[in-house]
Amino acid sequence: MEQLIRVIARALVDHPEDVQIQVREDARGLVYELSVHPHDVGKVIGKQGRIAKALRTVVASASVKERKRVIVDIVSE
């Protein structure tokens, strides 16, 4: 799952070397915190959050096999 998020995020940004993902588990489920270069945050979120929503939809669909709730948080530094 982490690799899927990394591949999608690197394809969207201008600074792919700055894409970082941290994984943690909390009460909501498995949380992937995606952080990118400050200039690339808008590219990952998209207009009105459309790209972020699409990313979360793809990850949620891929996580059905794991039977855990997966959440993608975009963290700005």
N, C-alpha and C positions, 0 to 999 in steps of 0.2 A: 504494500500500500504506500509506504514511504517513497519507494522508487517511482511509482506512478505519479505521485504529487510532484516529485522533483523533476521528472521529465516534462510534465505539462508546464510547470512554472518556469523552467529554463527556456522553453520555447517562446514564452511570452515576454521575457524581460531583455533589457539591453546589457545587463551585468549578470550573466548566468553564474559566474563564480561566487556571487554573494548570496545565492539561494541557500538558505539553511532551514532545516526542519528538525524540530524537537518533538519527541513523543512522550506523552504522559497519560496516565489513566486516572480519572476522577469519577465523581458520582454520575456525571453525564454520559460517560463512556470513554472510549479511546480518543484522545485529543491530539491532533497534529497541529503544531504551531508553525506556520510558514512565515519566515521573515526574508525580506528581499532588500535590495539597495533602496535607500529613501526616494530616489528618483523613479523607481520602478513600481512603487506601491499602486499608483493609479492604473498602471497597465495590468496588474494582477486583479484589481477590483473591477475595472471597466466602468463604462457609463451606466449609472444607476445600479451598479453592482451586478451587472449581467454576467460578466466573466467569472466573478467569484461564485455566483449562484450555479453556473454551469460546472465549474470545478467541483463544487460540493455535491452536485447531482451525480457526476461521474464517479466520485469517490464513494458516495453512498451506494450506488449500484454495484460497484466492485466489492464492497464490503459485505454483501449479502451472504457470501460463503462463510465469513468469519463469525456470523451470528452475534456481532457486537455492534453497538452504535458507534459510528465514527464521525467525528466532528473536525472540520478544518477551520482553524482560526488564523486570520491574517494579522500578523503583529507588525506594527510600525515602530521603528527604532528611533 
